[in-house]
Amino acid sequence: MPSTPPFLRRRSLLTGLLLASPMAQADTPEVVLDSVVVSGARSESRSFDLPYSVNSVSQEQIHDGQLGINASEVLQRVPGLVVQNRQNYAQDLQISSRGFGARSAFGVRGLKLIADGIPASTPDGQGQAATFNLDTAERIEVLRGPAATLYGSNAGGVIQMFSRDGQGAPKVGAETLMGSDGMSKNHVYAEGGIDEDTGFVLDASRMDTDGYRDHSAARRDTTFAKLNLKPDEDSKLALIYSSLEQNGTQDPLGQTWAAYKADPRSVATNALTYNTRKSIDHQQLGANYERYFGDATLQATAYYGTRSVIQYLSIPKGSAADTRGGGVVNFDRTFYGGSLHWVQPILSAPGDLKVIAGLDYDRSQDDRQGYQNYVGSNLGVKGALGRDETDTATSLDPFIQANWALGDWTLQAGLRHSTMRMEVHDQFLSNGDASGSKDYQQNTPSLSVMYAFNDNLHGYVSVGKGFETPTQAEMAYAPGAAEGFNFGLKPSESKQYEIGLKAKVGESSRINAALFQITTDDELVVADSTDGRTSYQNAGRTLRRGLEISLDSQLSETWSTQIAYTHLKATYDSDFVSGNGATAKQVDKGNYLPGVPKDTLFGELKWQPRSWASTALEGMYRSKVYVEDTNQDKAAPAYAVFNWRTRFEQRVDHWTFHETLRLDNLLDRRYVGSVIVGDSNKRYYEAAPGLSWYAGVGLEYGF
């Protein structure tokens, strides 16, 4: 009989030592099937009892074997969401919910991003997921469907991140991570309780990468500080500071299909010619205050921040876009706002009735300039001024909401008066005065009803009306040869319907299922995109019908699984003409919305034999994605990828050590990970990495 190979003998010995250690007797953690969330209800409630689609991603899921760099690492497990990692830190992630936000050329639009109660989206609906600090996250909540409209305009969905409070004995820690394509991340932190009423969290990290594609290197520095305290027994206060800094982040632009097929790491020639890049300096300070007045609660939030951006585009010298704004975008933004919410239980009413009244105010002001991206024959440098203006977006939204649990019935009803005012003060004037303003306003009602058939089966119906204003970037250019802002754009208006079931199967499994339909009028689409200058128009109607199913199950004491499936048929429900003149294209009723896959499936199988050791296999399938409105150009093909991760932890006296190993795209599949919708140069495609490895170690000292 052949002898055991040496490496297997060493592995068996190591396994035996680990199993014999005192830690091997630790209890195996259980899957939480009924998380507590605040999204939608605006006060803590069990997700199983809420009459709409809401998911919570736990701290363990955020940190177990993940890199802590991009929200795409953890949001893939939420049904209804499509999260595309562009592999381009100059443009950030693209996130869509039930089709909302799929058209965004950069960052996140059409979804409301919130971190610790502070908006990470501007009043016009543009946000950056990079401002989420995953290292400090306690959980991420994702609200979808009609109930999201109670968060105002541009709320096709709501993604909220909550950081953890400092509590318990103080501790300090450090970890380092490295991996494929020159990726490294170094992270230090300190947190804990100063006394029973006061705690702190301090966190700082630096991430570097050469990028999978050529000309896609990036450095990202983040800092975070939080002080949580209780001024008295009836109140609590949190002070939060965060920053994000990226200097000289390279932008490889999109790829044509031919370029992608020839070399997935390739970069557009213009990206090198003009050295396309972006620098960001983002600073933010906020405060959350909560005070109890008997049974009632006052919730108050205030925030202030600055954001400076300079971006070098690839607009060709001498083009129309060059002479009307230039190829360098430079702005300094000041943003601030706050909210007041009053939560009042109605004790005289039968059942459990709470009424919430609130007022949200947000303001963002950009001191914005545009410059030519050349000086003489020297390309990719700041040249002559071509645009100079101040852009201000303001929203002031009152709302009222009632949550009522009465026997087997649960009802939630709300109404919000959403507003957004965009003002432009043109200071360039050599090409005429393009100053102006536009007001958008709409009442957005929502009604959700749930019935408990028994303790383990709940069914609900939810309806709502929402609207989505154009962003500053979408209004920045008028169509055709006209100068100035496109104040003629109308908001898109939607009606949403949802019916769902929430079921607990035995003591270890939970299933959520939802059918939904969304009809939208005046959908915002690309009118023209030439040489880096993109203008937008309102199309006709769209129709989105879909199904979401999620399954969380603890198969045994050591095995667990999670599955999230989305089927979404998103089509135009009327004919329209995109663009004008020679670039005009007929878009037919029944065409699919670009950027929206029809089917998305995520699955995870996790084995955790001890509390200090775990390993998991992740799988993701996504069907083909159309890249422009006519559906004629090559669609990004369907793909399936698999990832594997493992994590170990050891404790010795005051010290805790951990190790992480992760392999992404195990089968080394070549695929398009993200698309740029409607790019006029047909550079729609952004390649995802092949087989990639990541390894990290960390230590922590507890006082």
LINSULPE-V395212 format. One record per backbone hydrogen bond with DSSP energy under -0.5 kcal/mol. NH is the residue of the N-H (numbers start at 1). CO is the residue of the C=O. If there is no record, write none. Layout:
{{NH CO} {NH CO}}
//
This chain:
{{8 5} {9 5} {10 6} {11 7} {12 8} {13 9} {14 10} {15 11} {16 12} {17 13} {18 14} {19 15} {20 16} {21 17} {21 18} {24 21} {25 22} {26 23} {33 31} {37 45} {41 39} {42 38} {45 37} {47 35} {49 46} {50 47} {52 50} {53 144} {54 52} {55 142} {57 140} {58 56} {59 138} {62 58} {63 59} {64 60} {65 63} {66 63} {73 70} {74 71} {75 71} {76 72} {77 74} {78 75} {79 77} {81 78} {82 96} {84 82} {84 94} {85 83} {86 84} {91 88} {92 88} {94 84} {95 93} {96 82} {97 100} {98 80} {100 97} {102 99} {104 101} {107 91} {108 127} {110 125} {112 157} {113 111} {114 159} {115 118} {116 161} {118 115} {120 113} {121 113} {122 126} {125 122} {127 108} {128 120} {131 128} {132 129} {133 131} {134 132} {136 133} {137 134} {138 162} {139 162} {140 57} {141 160} {142 55} {143 158} {144 53} {145 156} {148 145} {149 146} {150 147} {151 148} {152 149} {154 467} {155 152} {156 110} {158 143} {159 112} {160 141} {160 158} {161 114} {162 139} {164 136} {167 165} {171 191} {172 701} {173 189} {174 699} {175 187} {176 697} {177 185} {178 695} {179 183} {180 693} {183 179} {183 180} {184 208} {185 177} {186 206} {187 175} {188 204} {189 173} {190 202} {191 171} {192 200} {193 168} {194 198} {195 198} {198 195} {199 228} {200 192} {201 226} {202 190} {203 224} {204 188} {205 222} {206 186} {207 220} {208 184} {209 218} {210 181} {211 181} {214 265} {216 210} {216 213} {218 209} {220 207} {221 245} {222 205} {223 243} {224 203} {225 241} {226 201} {227 239} {228 199} {229 237} {230 197} {231 229} {232 235} {235 232} {236 290} {237 229} {238 288} {239 227} {240 286} {241 225} {242 284} {243 223} {244 282} {245 221} {246 280} {248 246} {249 278} {250 217} {251 276} {252 250} {255 685} {260 256} {261 257} {262 258} {263 259} {266 263} {268 252} {271 268} {272 268} {272 269} {273 269} {274 270} {276 271} {277 312} {278 249} {279 310} {280 246} {281 308} {282 244} {283 306} {284 242} {285 304} {286 240} {287 302} {288 238} {289 300} {290 236} {291 298} {292 234} {293 296} {294 292} {296 293} {297 343} {298 291} {299 297} {299 341} {300 289} {301 339} {302 287} {303 337} {304 285} {305 335} {306 283} {307 333} {308 281} {309 331} {310 279} {311 329} {312 277} {313 311} {313 327} {319 316} {323 319} {324 320} {326 321} {327 371} {328 371} {329 311} {330 369} {331 309} {332 367} {333 307} {334 365} {335 305} {336 363} {337 303} {338 361} {339 301} {340 359} {341 299} {342 357} {343 297} {343 341} {344 342} {344 355} {345 343} {346 353} {347 345} {349 346} {352 405} {353 351} {354 403} {355 344} {356 401} {357 342} {358 399} {359 340} {360 397} {361 338} {362 395} {363 336} {364 393} {365 334} {366 391} {367 332} {367 365} {368 366} {368 389} {369 330} {370 387} {371 328} {372 384} {375 378} {378 375} {379 377} {380 373} {381 373} {383 372} {386 370} {387 370} {389 368} {390 425} {391 366} {392 423} {393 364} {394 421} {395 362} {397 360} {398 396} {398 417} {399 358} {400 415} {401 356} {402 413} {403 354} {404 411} {405 352} {406 404} {406 409} {409 406} {410 450} {411 404} {412 448} {413 402} {414 446} {415 400} {416 444} {417 398} {418 416} {418 442} {420 440} {421 394} {422 420} {422 438} {423 392} {423 421} {424 436} {425 390} {426 424} {427 388} {428 388} {430 428} {432 429} {434 432} {436 424} {438 422} {440 420} {442 418} {444 416} {445 443} {446 414} {447 463} {448 412} {449 461} {450 410} {451 459} {452 408} {453 451} {453 457} {454 457} {457 454} {458 502} {459 451} {460 500} {461 449} {462 498} {463 447} {464 496} {465 445} {466 494} {468 492} {475 471} {476 472} {478 484} {482 479} {485 434} {486 475} {487 485} {489 486} {492 468} {493 521} {494 466} {495 519} {496 464} {497 517} {498 462} {499 515} {500 460} {501 513} {502 458} {503 511} {504 456} {505 503} {505 509} {506 504} {508 505} {509 505} {510 552} {511 503} {512 550} {513 501} {514 548} {515 499} {516 546} {517 497} {518 544} {519 495} {520 542} {521 493} {522 540} {523 540} {525 537} {527 535} {528 535} {530 533} {533 530} {534 532} {535 528} {536 474} {536 477} {537 525} {539 523} {539 537} {542 520} {543 571} {544 518} {545 569} {546 516} {547 567} {548 514} {549 565} {550 512} {551 563} {552 510} {553 561} {554 508} {555 553} {555 559} {556 559} {560 606} {561 553} {562 604} {563 551} {564 602} {565 549} {566 600} {567 547} {568 598} {569 545} {570 568} {571 543} {571 569} {572 591} {573 541} {574 541} {576 587} {578 576} {578 585} {583 580} {584 581} {585 578} {587 576} {587 585} {588 586} {590 572} {591 588} {593 570} {595 626} {596 593} {597 595} {598 624} {600 566} {601 621} {602 564} {603 619} {604 562} {605 617} {606 560} {607 615} {608 558} {610 613} {613 610} {614 647} {615 607} {616 645} {617 605} {618 643} {619 603} {620 641} {621 601} {622 639} {623 599} {625 636} {631 628} {636 625} {639 622} {641 620} {643 618} {644 663} {645 616} {646 661} {647 614} {648 659} {649 612} {650 657} {652 655} {655 652} {656 700} {657 650} {658 698} {659 648} {660 696} {661 646} {662 694} {663 644} {664 692} {666 642} {668 665} {671 669} {673 671} {673 686} {674 686} {676 684} {677 675} {678 627} {679 676} {682 679} {684 682} {685 255} {686 674} {688 671} {692 664} {694 662} {695 178} {696 660} {697 176} {698 658} {699 174} {700 656} {701 172} {702 654} {703 170}}
//
